[in-house]
Amino acid sequence: MSNREALSGRNRGFWGGRWYSFRAAVTGALHTVRTQPNAWIELTAGGVVVAAGYLLQITAVEWAIVGLVLCLVLALEAVNTAVEAVVDLVTEEYHPLARIAKDAAAGALVFAVLGSLIVAAAVFGPRLARLLGG
């Protein structure tokens, strides 16, 4: 088996390939969670949001939206981590295109976080206003 084949699940049969890909994906997700301080912040914020959702009794549809947004932010954190790793692999020297790639990947995450704040305001804002007497 060549090095290229070792990096792929294609030569492992259908179910073996799926299992290989799943394990690789979990490994990537765990790497992101273990090594990226922003992922720690996002997970903490997610925990706060889940606790608030439970306490404020958000609806099933609101849970779905909140869960999707939380997962989107974490997914983009993993994509940002991957882009940074690939750029670092390709060049150790400063290059304006490397900067654009890294900044654009981080910018995608900023859009997702802004979207999550909009969702949080829509889901939790009215409940918090009622709770605080507004």
Secondary structure, 3 states (H helix, E strand, C coil): CCHHHHCCCCCCCHHHHHHHHHHHHHHHHHHHHHHCHHHHHHHHHHHHHHHHHHHCCCCHHHHHHHHHHHHHHHHHHHHHHHHHHHHHHHCCCCCHHHHHHHHHHHHHHHHHHHHHHHHHHHHHHHHHHHHCCC
